[in-house]
Amino acid sequence: MNDRWKYQVKTGLPWGIFMTVFMAIYQMKEKPLLIQLNEGQFYFRLVCFLLFGVFVLGYSSWKAMTKRETKK
């Protein structure tokens, strides 16, 4: 794996996991955590957040980092 993909995974996965946990905690007012874990919507949201985090957020932060490094 090249450096760009390592960086994208390193930044995108924690963001996706954080957002999933945050949304689960936020929705605990309406549904208990065990019910959320048994629904397919929870896992769909997890996959969506992870994909968005790695591909969109990771790529945009990689581009910003390379732009900052070239300015130095």
Protein Blocks (a to p, Z undefined) as FASTA:
>chain_A
ZZklmmmmmmmmmmmmmmmmmmmmmmmmmpcfklmmmpmklmmmmmmmmmmmmmmmmmmm
mmmmmmmmmmZZ
